[in-house]
Amino acid sequence: MQYLSFASCITRHSLRPAVLSAVIIAAHASGAAAADSVNVVRELAGRVGPILGSAQACTSIATRRVQVMLGKFQQAIREASANPNDRNELAREFEKNIADGRTAVNRGRADCRLVERQLADLEGSVGAPPAPAAAPLAGNAASPARPAAAGQVRGVTDQEIRFGMVIPYTGSAKENGQSYKRGIEVAFARANAGGGVHGRTLKLIAADDGFEPTRTLDAMKLLWDKEQVFGFLGNLGTPTAAVAVPFALERKVLFFAPFTGGSVVRHDPPDRYVFNYRPSFVEEADAAVRYLLKMRKIRPNQIAVFGQNDDLGEQGFAGVAKAYRAAGLNDSTILRLVYNRNSIDMDEAVAQLKQQRVPIKAIVMVGTTRPAAKFIEKTRDLFPGMIYTNMSIVGATALAQELMLLGPRFTENVIVTQAVPAVSGYSSTVLEFKTALAQVAPGEVPDYISLEGYIAANLLIDALKRCGPQLDTERLVETLESTRNLDMGLGAALNLSRGDHQALHKVWGTQLDKTGVYQPIDLE
């Protein structure tokens, strides 16, 4: 088939194009320039994309049919564009056209009966499996919707939606993992008690990686292959995310609200399937540095960084260095103290601190509960008046408990930046969380990490409800990206968009008192 005859073919057919197979053939046709193939695919993306997007929004059309056609056109894009830049540009245009099609149905500008015929024409042009009989329609998507049939989408049945979570049951971060899981489970239980989401209950299935990246992949595979989860929610860890994120992206599966402030889940532009609730390490480090410099009047050369000797520590240190540069300060002389992951051996870090000629008066800490508590224990009496600012990943409540076991003096000048308001406060979200926690897990003490899990899960639940009963990953991603000014009673609105997959950019400040309770503080 020659390129010109292909072009005339698509000109003749508006609703019955021999589209996708012809695209692939055109990409390899003798005499057809690469630019010609790209232009053909671009033109067809403008025709095929709106049809597939409209089909996604029509509850009468099986999700499986749309997914098959999406896969075929994505293959066409790969075949027709050898240049990665062309390929990425075509993919973005295709996604935009899909979104336009969904919008047309949702706003009543497209009739699902016509969309059904257009989709059938596309299927016929590429030899797709025959379409099942369409359910009769009273109109379009504005009509009462029905859930997708069981088994059409992985992890989604008529009765439930299954999410997977990889956390440590052992190791230095196990308390944080259990707290985050508890908060998500409380949010799910509250939603399920109210009838679930479009009649489906929410289920969370956790797997253990011990906070070791070498075990993360097996845990992800277990949840994906055996448990057949719809998406991943609340994975814990920065070094472990470096393994988990590529796994999720390769399968085009949702990776939502991981408990990390690392850059691995914050690419620019953002990875399509990765969404964050919490602020980044850079934002927390910036808040801590500005607080120490402006509010506590600490000189720049009297601030050190203490962190895990891996990606977690690297990114925390990078955040502090960036905050120095933003303040017009030299970041090349910042003292860096490290410890090994899943270890509480602080001897080298303490020895290095003692050797400093200029006395260090404040330390920005990037670590988990037990290493942070051990470092404070080892240095408290050696450096009276030292200020310890911890990032929220430390696990504020668990840290307070560890320090109170040592004695009240160990809580002095211990600060934690937070991704949620004060648990001791009376905001509507905090009160709601405490009530729900008491109902679901009587006797459990509310803490900052479980509160964060609760809020992050409710952000997802809001999108699931807005997404509608015909759930699939692509539709949910589009719905998440349309989150605007969501008021969850935090004192800060949550927003997500195609260019920003981080809902929150606010950082709160808390400081321990001698009774082991965190009190709110102004960071600036």
N, C-alpha and C positions, 0 to 999 in steps of 0.2 A: 504494500500500500504506500503510495507516494504522499508526501506532505500536503500538496495542494488538494488532492482528492479528499484528504481528511478534513482540511479547512472548509471545503465546500459542503462536506457532510454535516458539520456542526452548524453551518449557516442554514441548511435546509430544515433542520430539526430543532424546534424550540422546546417541546415537551418530551420528545422521544429521541434524544441524542444517543448515538452509539459512542458513549462518552469515554469511559475509563479504559477499555481495552484499546481504543484508538489512541488515547494519550500515550500509553506505554509503547505502542507500535511507532507512533510519531517520534518518540524520543530516540528511537534507534533507526529510523528510516534513512536510507541512503540519500545524501544530498540535503538533508534537513539540518540546518545549523543549530547549535546548542541554544542560541538566543531564540530561535523560532520555537523550539520545544518549550522553553520557559514561558514564552508569550502565549502559546496555546494553552498550557496548564493554567496560566493566570486568567485567561478568558473563561476557561471552563470552571475555575474555582468560583467565579462570579455567578455562574449558573447553577452549579451543583451545590455549593455551600448553603445558599438560602433554602434549597429543597430539604437538605439533611437537617438544617437547623429547625425548620418548620416541623419536620417529622419528629424531631426530639421533643417538641412542645405539644404534639398531639398525643393525648393519652390512649387513643385507640390503636396506635401503631406500635408494634412490639419493638422494644429497645434493641433486641438482637439484630433486627433487620437494619437498623440505622448503624449499629456498630460495624456490621459487615461492610457496608458501603463506605463508611469512614475509613476503615482499614484499606480498602481498595484504592481510594483516592490518595491516601497518604503514601501508598506504594507508588502511585503514579507520580507524585511529587518527587519521590526519591529517584525514580527511574529517569525522569525528564531533566533533572538538575544535578549535574555533577559538582557544581560549585556550592560549597556550604552556605555562602551568603545568599545566593539565589534561593537555595532550599529553605533557609530560615525565613526569608521574605515571603515566599509563597505560602509557607505554613501559617505565618501571621495573617496574611490576606485571607486565607481559607477560613481560619478561626473567626475572623471578623465577619465574613459572609455568613458563617453558621450562626453567629450571635444575632445578625440582622434577621435571619429566618425565624429564630425563636421569638424575637421581639414582634415580628409581624403577626404571629399566631397569638401571642399573649395580649396584644393590643387589638385583636379582632380584625386585623387587616388581611388575614389569610384563612381560607376555608380548608379544614382538615380533609374533607372528601376529595378536593382537588389535589392536596398534598399527597394523599394516598395514591392517586393515579400517577402523579409525577414520580414518586418513589418506585412504583411498580415498573414504570418505563425505564428508570435507571437500572433497576435490577435485571430487567430483560436485556439491556444493552451489554451487560458484562457476564451474563450467565449465572447470576446469583441464584441461590436456592429460591424456589417458588414461595411467594408470600402467603402466610396463612390468611384465611378469610377475615376481612375486617369487620369489627363490631359495628353495628349501625350507629350512626351519629345523629344527634339532634341538632348539631351545629358545629362549633369549633371547640377550642380548649376552654372556653368560658363555661361550657357545659359541665355538670358534675363529673368529677374525675374518679377513676377507679384505680386501685393499686395494680402495679405490674404483676403478671402471673409469676408464681414461685419459680425460682431457678433461672430466670432470664438474666439477672445481674448477680454476679458473685457476691455472696454475703448478704443478699437481700431476698427475703421471702415475703409472703403475704403477712407473716406473723412477726418477723424481727429483722433488725439490721445489726450485723456483727462487726465490731471494731477490734483490732488487735493493738497490743501495747507491749513494748519491750522495755523492761526495767530490771534493775538488780534486786534479787532477793538476798544476795550476799554482797560483801565488800563494803567500802567506805561510804557508799551513797545509798545503801539499802533503805535507810529511814526516809530519805527523800522520795525514793521510788514508791514506797508504800503509801506515803502521805498523798502524793500526786494521784495515785490510783484511787485512793479513798475519795478524794474530792470529785473525780470524774464519776465514780460509782454513785455518789450521793446525787449528783445532777441527773444521771440516768434514772435512778430510782424515783426521783421526784417527777420526771417527765413520764415515766411508765405508769406511775400512780394516777396521772391525769389522762390516761388513755394512750400514751405513747405518741409517736409521730405519724400521723395519718394512719392510725390503727396498728402500727408496728411498734413493738417494744425494742428498746436499745440494749444491746448486750456487749460487755467488755470482756475480752479474753487476754490475759497477760502471759508473757513468756519471760524467762529469766536469762540475762546474759552476764550477770555478775559484775556489771560495769567494766567488762573487758571486750574491746572491739573484736578480738579473735573469736568470740562466742556470739557476736551480734547477728552475723549472717545466718547461722543455724536457727536462731530464735525467729528471725524474720521469715525464713523458709517454712518453719513449723506453722506459723500463723497463716501464711499465705497458702501453702499447699495442703496442709491437713485441716486446719480450722476454717479455711475458705472465707477469710474476713473480707469485708467490703473495703476497708481502709485502715490506716494506722493513726492512732490517736494517743498523744502523750508519751511518746518514747523519751527516755531520760538519757542525757549525756551528750557532750560535745565530741569526744573521740569516737563514741559509738555511732553518732549521727553520720560521721564520715563514711561509715559502712552502710548504714540503713538508708540514707537518702538515695544513693545511686540505685539500690535495689528497688525502691519505690518508683523512681523516675523511669527506670527501664520498663516497668509494668504499667506505667501511667496510672498509678493508684494514689489516693489522697494520703498525704503525710501531714497531719494537722497537730498544731500546738505542741511541738516537742519541748521538753524542759531543758532548754539551752539558749544562751544568748549569742551563740557562735555564728560566724559568718558562713559556715557550711550550709546553713538553712536560710541565708539571707543574701542570695546572689542578686546582682543588678544587671539586667532586669531579673525579676524573681522567677524561679522555677515554677512552672505552671501548677504543679500539684503539691507544692510545699507552702503551708501557711503557718504564721506565728501569731500567738497572742501577745507574748511578753516583749519588753524592750530588749535591745541588744546589749552585749557586754560593753560595747563602746559607749552606749548611752549611760549605762550604770557607772562605768569608770569615769566618764566625763562629769557626772553628777557628784561622785565621791571626791574627785580631784578639786573641782570648783568649791565644794563645801570645805575641804581642808585648807585651801588657799585663802578663801574669802571670809568664811565664817569662823574658822579656828586659827587663822593667821599663821599657818605653818609655812615655812620657807620651802621652795621647790626641792632643794638639795637635802631636805630632812624628811622626804617621803620615799618609802621603799615599796616594792611590789612583792608579794608572796603568792606563789601559785604552783599548781600541779605541773610536773615536768612532761607535758604533752600538749596536744592541741588546745585543751582547756586553758592551761596556763599561758600558752603562746598568745591566744586571742585576748585574754584578760590583760596581759602586758601590752599588747598592741593598742588596746583601748586606752590605757593610761598614757602611753606615748602620744597617741593622737590628741588626747585632751591637753597634754603639755604643749604640743605644737599649736593647737587652736588658741591657747592662751599666750602664744608668742614666747614660749619657754624652750630651752634646749632639752631634748629628751635623751641625749646620748649618754648622760651620766646617771640615769636612774638605776638605783641598786635593785637587783633582781634576786630573790631568794626562792629556791624551788624544793619540792619534795616529790617522791615517786608515787604514782597512782596506787591506791589501795595500800598505802603504807602510812605509818604514823612516826617514822624515824625522822626527827627534826634536828638531829645533832649538827649536820653540816650547815643548815640554814641559820641556826642559832649562833654557831661559831663565826659565820660570815658576818652576821649582824654585830657581834661583839667587836669585830676588827675595825669597824668604821671610825675614822677620825672625827668626822662631823656626826654628832649624835642624831640618830634617826628618831623622830618624834611621832611619826604616823606611818601606818602600813595599810596599803590597799590589798586586800586578801581575795584571792580567786581560787576557792577550793571547796571541798565538801565538809560535812559536819565534823567528823572525828579528827582529821588532820588540822582543821582550823582550831578546834578546842585544844588539841595537844600543843600547837604552836603558842597559843595564848598562855597555856599552863607553863610552858618552858621559859617564857620571856617576861611574864608579868612582874615578877620580883626583880628581875635583872634591869628592867627599864620602867620604873614607876612613872605613871602619867602617859605611857604610850597609848595612842589612839589606834584602834583596830577597826577599819571599815571593811565590812564583808559584802560581797555581792549576794543577791537573793538566792542564788543556787546553793548557798551554804546550808540552807534549812534552818531558818531563824529559831523556830521553837525547839528543835533538837539541840541546837547550839546552846540555847539558854539552859536547857536541862543539864547538859554536860558541864557547863560552867558552874551552875548552882551546886552540883555535887562537889566541886572543888572548893567552893566558898564564895561569899558575896563579893569579896574584893576582886575576883576574877571577872566580874561583870562590868567593872568600871571602864568607861570609855569604849564600850563595844557597840558599834554601829552596824546596821544592816540596811542596805538599799533594798527596796521592795518593788515587786511588780503588781502589788495589790494594796488597798488601803489597810490601815491598822486593824488587826483582828480584835483589838480591845475597843474599837470605836463602835459607832452606832449608825453607820451608813445602812441604807436599805438592803444592799446586797449582803453585807456582813450579817445582819439580823436574819435575813432569809436563809443564809447558809447555815447558821447555827441551829435554827429550827429544824431544817431538813436533816442535818447531821444527827441531831438528837433522836430523830425518828428512825433513821436508817441504821445508825451505829451508836446506840445509847452508851454513854460512858466515854466515848472518844473525845479527846480534847481538840477543839478547832485550832488549826495552825495556819501559817502563811502559805505553805505549799499545798495543803488540801484545799484552802480557799482558792488558790490560783487554778487548781484542777477543776474545781466547781465552776469558776467563771469561764475558763477556756471551753469546757464541755457545753456550757449554755450558749456560748457564741456559736458553736457548731450546731446545736439543737435549733437555734433561731434560723440558721441557713437551711437546715433540713426541712423545717416547717414551710419556709418560703419557697423551697425548691418544688414542692408539690408531691403527690403520691407516686408519680412515675419517676423513680429515682435512678440516676446513674451518675458516674463520676464527673463526666463532662458538664452535665447540667448543674451539679452541685458546685463545681468550680466557678461557673458563670454566676451562680447565685451568691457565692461567697464574695466574689469580686464586686458585687453590687451592694455590699454592706455600707450604709452611709449613716453616720451620726447615731449609732446604736447606743441608747442610754440604758446601761445596766446598773445604774445607781453607784457608779464608782467615782463620780466627780470628774470624769474624763470620758468623752464619747469614743466609741470604737469604730474604726473605718478600715475597709479593705477595698483595693482597686486592682486593676490589671498591672499597674506600676508599683504597687506597694502591698505586699502580702503580710505586713505586720500590723496588727490591729491597734496596738497600744504603743505610745512613745513616751508616756509619763513615768517618772520614777518617784516613789515615795521614800521618805527617810524615817527610820526608827532607831531608838537607842535603848539599850537595856538599863533598867534601874536595879537597885540592890536586892529587890525582891524577885528578880528574874522575869519581869514583865517589860515588854517593849512599849516605849512611849513615843508618840509621833514627834518628829523634829523637822524644822524647816531646813531644807538643803541649800537655800539661797535667799 
